[in-house]
Amino acid sequence: QVQLVESGGGLVQPGGSLRLTCTPSGFTFGTNVVSWHRQAPDKERELVADITWNGGHISYAESVKDRFTISRDNAKNTVHLQMNSLKPEDTAIYYCYTRGHWGQGTQVTVSS
């Protein structure tokens, strides 16, 4: 079965950190771009960050620049999203995407 699995979400206080992980099942990332997206309640899904196969090109949404870092380990077939200095407005379900596949999402809640 081909699927993407996200993990690492949870509840964190403002200013805290979380590290999300995306792992494919039934396929590999290969040389494809992998991206993280998020969707907050009553809002459209938005692109957070993406990364090319060798990390040569990375882009971030303006709202997360200098706070979030996307990285990938091709040997381990994983992609991470390190999220620092989290704000309440970062609260959302975070999804991994590549090759036409979406993960089921992982909930991130930033609240005191």
C-alpha positions in Angstrom: 0.0 0.0 0.0 1.4 3.4 -1.0 1.1 6.1 1.6 2.8 8.9 3.4 3.0 8.9 7.2 3.5 12.0 9.2 4.5 12.0 12.9 5.7 14.3 15.5 2.7 16.6 16.0 1.4 17.5 19.4 0.5 20.3 21.9 3.2 22.8 22.6 3.4 26.2 24.3 4.1 29.4 22.4 7.8 29.7 21.8 8.3 25.9 21.8 9.5 23.5 19.2 8.4 20.4 17.4 9.9 18.2 14.8 7.7 16.6 12.2 8.7 13.5 10.2 7.4 12.3 6.9 8.0 8.7 5.9 6.7 7.0 2.7 5.4 3.5 2.8 5.4 1.4 -0.3 7.7 3.7 -2.3 10.6 6.0 -1.9 11.0 9.8 -2.3 13.6 9.2 -4.9 14.5 12.4 -6.7 11.1 14.0 -6.2 10.4 17.3 -4.5 8.8 16.8 -1.1 6.7 19.5 0.6 4.9 20.3 3.8 1.5 21.9 3.9 -0.8 22.9 6.6 -4.5 23.6 7.0 -5.9 25.5 9.9 -9.7 25.4 10.8 -11.8 27.3 8.3 -8.8 28.1 6.1 -7.4 26.7 2.9 -4.5 24.4 2.8 -1.2 26.3 2.3 2.3 25.4 1.3 4.7 25.7 4.3 8.0 24.5 2.8 9.4 22.3 0.1 12.8 20.7 -0.8 14.4 19.3 -3.9 15.9 15.8 -3.9 19.4 17.0 -2.9 18.4 19.9 -0.8 19.7 22.3 -3.5 16.6 24.3 -3.5 14.4 25.0 -0.5 11.6 27.4 -0.2 9.4 28.6 2.7 6.2 30.4 3.2 6.9 34.0 4.4 5.1 33.3 7.7 7.5 30.5 8.7 10.8 31.8 7.4 13.6 31.9 10.0 11.6 29.7 12.3 11.0 26.4 10.4 13.6 24.3 8.7 12.9 21.5 6.2 15.5 18.8 5.6 15.6 15.3 4.1 17.7 12.2 4.6 17.6 10.2 1.4 19.5 7.3 2.9 16.7 7.0 5.5 14.0 8.0 3.1 12.6 10.6 5.5 11.8 14.3 5.4 11.7 16.5 8.5 10.2 19.8 9.4 11.9 21.4 12.4 9.6 24.1 13.8 10.9 26.6 16.3 9.5 29.6 18.0 6.0 28.3 17.4 3.1 30.7 17.6 -0.6 30.1 18.1 -1.2 30.9 14.5 0.9 27.9 13.5 -1.9 25.7 14.9 -3.0 23.4 12.0 -3.0 19.9 10.6 0.3 19.5 8.8 0.5 17.3 5.7 3.4 15.9 3.7 3.1 15.7 -0.1 5.0 14.1 -2.9 4.4 12.4 -6.2 0.6 12.9 -6.0 0.4 11.4 -2.6 -0.8 13.1 0.6 -0.3 11.9 4.1 -3.1 11.7 6.7 -1.7 14.7 8.5 -0.5 15.3 12.0 -2.1 17.9 14.4 0.0 20.7 15.7 -1.5 22.8 18.5 0.3 25.8 19.9 -1.4 27.0 23.0 -0.7 28.1 26.6 
